[in-house]
């Protein structure tokens, strides 16, 4: 009888352990999500670090990393329910929302453009591109957005030059070097390769451009409503990865090397430096940057005239981290 009672006591204790410890952990580990990165650019390296250094797993997420080039395609895959989260550029996200798409931005990655506009050596200024071919990845991509801004700033209208979609940023450089196009907006590390190849940098938009939500982490409102805990954990994991990135050069360079496929040590070093400098440490979206986008769209998008930056973003998850003292405490370590 004594043995039976002891057996029951052990069985109950084991059951309680499973219910209170093992099962919640298992449930936590089973929270799955797909995260898309759109380009092998330095300012996307936070997600690479989050995956490679285990920050997603640490926060109870099983994340599948996908690479679907171009913001416009990424938004389509999110709307189709194929991807939960993706990098997106602010202009495309705002424009999609104004047209009725269920898109929302959750965190700011880069609140200014991180592009250099590069051209063949004989082209000395933006005005020389009248009648020329300019490479972008896709219509509706970040490269398209920044090209429109650059050309408009120089007084060139869309009908005065030809856009050539080439799917990926490295393809734009290859096409310039092959003489198939004349110029294009290149992001790091491709812009560093272009400088080494002798191309002419017409404008460093990161230094001369406006405050502008160039890169954000986005999702759909319906997904966030149905998966608030996954969203909370993903934003926390991403934020932890950024703080790690800024203080741990070696592991970050390894992640950049893997995803951006860089072998040149000098370019790897420059890419890490660019990521460390330009990625937002506290990932809020710039209100002023969104106002710039809304103002640009207002002449052709009637709904933009009454729009406010808050209409396009959900800062709850970053704000919660800030209120908890996450960024302050992490910086103090």
N, C-alpha and C positions, 0 to 999 in steps of 0.2 A: 504493500500500500504506500509505504514511504517513497519507494522508487517511482511509483506512478505519479504521486504528487510532485516529486522533484522533476520528473519528465514533463508534466504539464506546466510547471513553473518555467522551465527552460523553453518549452514550445511557445508559451505566451510571450516571454521576453524576446524570443527570436522574431515572432510575428510583429511585435511592437517596433523592433529595430527595422524590420523591412518596411513597415508602414511609414515610420517617421524619418528614416534616413535613406534607405536604399531606393525605395520607390520614387520619392520626390526627386532624388538625384537622377534616376533613370528617365523620369518624365522631363526633367530639365535638359538632359543630354539629347533627348529626342526632338527638341524644337528645331525644325529644319527651315532653311530659307535659301533662296537663290539670290546671289549678288552679282551684278554685272559691272565689269569695268570696260570702258569704251575705247581706250587708247593707251598705247605704251608710253604715256607721258608722266613726267615727274610728279605732277600734282595728284596723280591717282595712286601713288605708292602707299598711302595710308591703309588701303584695303589689302594690299599685298602683305604688308607687315602684320596686319590683324590676323590674316590667315596663316602665314608662315610661322609666326611667333606664338600662335595658340591663343590669341585674345578672344576670338570667337568661341572657341571651345571652353575657355575659362569662364565665359559668361553663359554657358549652357546652350550654345548654338552649334548646330551642324550645318555649316554654310557650304553651299556648292558655288564655286567661283566660275563665272561664265565670261567669255569675251565676245560681245556683240558690238562691232564698231558703229560709231555715230550715235549721237543723242536722239535723233529722230527715230531711228530703229529701236533704240532702247525704250523710248516712251511707248512705242507700239507694242513691244513685248510685255511691258508692265500692264498696259491696258488689256492685253489678251490673257493676263493671269499667268504668263509663263515665267516671269521674273518678279520677285518681291521688291527688290531694291536695285537701283542703278545710279551711277553717276549721270548727271544731266547738266546741260548749261542753262542758265537762268532764262535767257531769251526764249528758247524753245519751250521750256516748261511754262512760262507765262503765256506765250502765244497759244500753246495747246489748251491751257486752262480757259483762256478767253473764248476759244472755239467750242468749249463744252466738255473737254476731256477731263477725266477724274484724276488729275495729277497734282501732287503736292511736294514741296521741298522741305526736307527735315533738318538739314545741316548744311552749313556753308563750308566749302573746301577751299576755294580761291575766290576772293571778292574783287578780283581785277583780272584782266587778261594775262595769261602767261604764254605769249606767243612772240616770235620774231617774224617779221615779214621779209622773206628772202627772195632774191632775184638773180638772174644771170648777171655776170660781172659788167656787161656793157649797159645795163639798166641802172641809172644813177638816182632816179627819184620816182615817186609814185605816179606822177603825171606821164612818165614815159610808158606806162602800161596801157594807155589808151589804144584800143584795137588789139591788145595782146591776150594771151591765154593764161588764166590763173587757176592753179590747182586747188581743189578742196577735197575733203573726204566724201561728203554727200551734201545735197541740199538739205538744210535744216540741221546741220552739224555745227559744232563750235567753230570749226574752221570757216564755215560759211558765214556765221555770225560776225566773226572778227574781220573777215574780208569785206563784208558790206560796210562795217564801221570805218575801216581804213580808207576804202575807196570813196565813200561819201565825204569823209573828212578832207580828202584831197580834191573834192569837187567833181569826181567822176560818177556818172550815172550807170546803172546796171547794164543798159544797152550799149555802153561804150567799151565793154570788155567781155570776154567769153570765160565762163566758169566751166572747168573740166573736173567732174567727179572721179576720184581715184581710190575710194574706199578707205585707205589707211594713210596716216601722216607720212610714214617712211616712203610710201609710193609717190608722194608729192615731190620729195627730194630726188628720188630716182628719175622722175620724169623731167625735172628741171635739168639735172646733169646730162640727161640724154637729149636735151634740146626739144623735147616734145611740148613743153609749156615754158612760160617765161618767169613765173613767180608763184609764191604760195606762202600761206601762214604755217609756220612750223613751230611745234612745241618741243621743249627739252625731252629726251636727249637728241632728237632729230635736228634741232636748230644748232646744237653744238657740232654735229657732223657736218652740217652745211657750212659753218664758219671755217672748219678745217679744210673743206673742199674748195674754199675760195669764193663762195657766193657773196653777193653784196647784201648787207643788212640794211634795208630801206627804213625800217622802224622797229625798235624794240618796244612792243606794245605794253609789256609789263612795266616799263619805266615811263612811257609817254601816254599811256591810255588812261581812261577814266576809271572811277570806282564803278565796278560792274560785276554782277554775280556771274562769273565765268564758269565755275564748276560747283555743283551742289550734289548732295545725296538726296535722291527722290524716291517716291513710291506713289501709290494711289491712296486716296482717302479711304476708299472701301477696304483696302487691305489693312491699313493702319487701324481702322475701327475694329476689325475682326481679329487683329493680332497685335494688340498694344504691348503685350509683354515681350514678344519677339522684337518689336520695334525698339522698345526701351533698351533691351539687352544689346541689340546691334549698334545703337548709337553710343552706348557706353563702351562697347568693345572697340569701336572705331576711335573714340576719344582716347582710350588707353593706348591704342596703337600709335596715335599721333604724338602723344607725350613720349612714348618709347622711341619713336623715330627721331625726335629732335635731340635725344641724348644718347643714342646708341648707334653709332655710325656703322660699325662692322656688320651687324645683322641686317640693317636696313639696306646697305649696299648689296648684300647677297640677295635680298628679295628683289631689288631693282634689277640686278643682273639677270635673275631668273625670268622675270616677266617682260622686261624691256629688251632682253637678249643683247646686252651690251658687253663687249669684251675689252674695249679700249679703257685702260685704267684712268686716263685723263678725263674721258667723257663720263665714266662712272662717278668720279669725284665731283665733277661739275653738276651732274644730275642730282646727286645727293644734296649738294649745297643749295641747288634751286628748290628742291622739295622742302628742305629745312627752313628756307627763307620765306617761301610763298604760301605754304599750306597753313590755314588758320589753326592756331593752337586751341582757342576756344571757338568751336565751330558754329558760331551764329552767322546767319545770312545778313549781308549788309542791307539795311533799309535804304540807304542812299543809292546803293548799286541797283536795287530793284526799282527805285524811282526813275533812275536813268533809263532802264529798259522800258518801263511803262510809258515814259515820255517819248521814246523813240517809236513805240508802236501806236501811240494815240492818233497820229494823222490818218492811219489806214485801218485801225481797229476801233470802232466806235465804243465798244465796251471798256476799252482801256482808259477812256476819258474820265470814268467814274471810279476806276480801280484804285486800290490801296495796296501797298506791299504786303500787309497782313492777309490779304486775300489769297496769297500764293504760297504761304509758308505755315508750318506747324512747328513752333519752337519749344513745345512742351518738354520734350525729352532732353534737349540741351539745357533748357532752363532748370529742370529738375537737378541735373548734375551740378549746375552752378550753385543752386540753393543748398545742396548738400556739402558744398565746399570742395567738390571733387578736383577742380582745376587748381584751386589754391593749395590744397593739401598735396596734390601730386607735384606741384612746382616746388614745394618746400622740402621734398624728399631728397 
